Amino acid sequence: MSGKRLHLVRHGEVDNPGGVLYGRLPGYPLSSLGHRMAEAAAEELARQGRPVGTLIASPLERAQQSAQPIARAFGLEIGTDERIIEPTNDFEGQVKSGRGSAMLNPRYWYRYRNPFRPSWGEPYRSIAARTRAAMDAAWDASGDADALGDEALGGDAAAGDIVMVSHQAVIWLAHLDIAGKALFHNPATRRCELSSITSFERRGGDWVEVDYRTPAADLMSGSVDVGAV
């Protein structure tokens, strides 16, 4: 087994039959399939045989619910970090496709004026920076549970890996930034499936991505994934 790792885990499928771009809106918990996906992620982490000492989740309900099977598998409490929350976007509460799609309505096209930033929501650089800060803080606090405080850090930090349960854009921007790639991208091309696990190590002060797994791959065919941009 190699050294300590930090795993960014995406939440499972959300109960969203209306195809709403929910963003940070309340009232979007996991679906029954999403709970199964979250269980699959927890089982995959346990199957790796690596000790996990820290579990942190975004404050949004779907992330907290997705962290619960991991908490049970490793006997951990769930810490919360606002820095790994879903980005803000101007399309919250609207539908992404079909009749009434915000994407096809000319009145909203001004929001696409600068896709490099992007102009419809939180800047990519801001997302990457806050995610990296959260990762750095969790890593540096390992072995020093007082550094993050009881609310931000759950479990025995000295015991092993760090798991952070978050959202697609958050994880993908961390991936791009750590890889030294341009942050501008087509959201439809993100390699960040529901309940996927993207793993990193920190070597000589630098983050390095070392693994990507999709433990819920067998459940994806019947899933819906349209909640964010």
Secondary structure, 3 states (H helix, E strand, C coil): CCCCCEEEEECCCECCCCCECCCCCCCCCECHHHHHHHHHHHHHHHHCCCCEEEEEECCCHHHHHHHHHHHHHHCCCCEECHHHCCCCECCCCCECCCCCCHHHCHHHHHHHCCCCCCCCECCHHHHHHHHHHHHHHHHHHCCCCCCCCCCCCECCHHHCEEEEEECHHHHHHHHHHHCCCCCCCCHHHCCCCCCCEEEEEEECCEEEEEEEECCCHHHHHHCCCCCCC
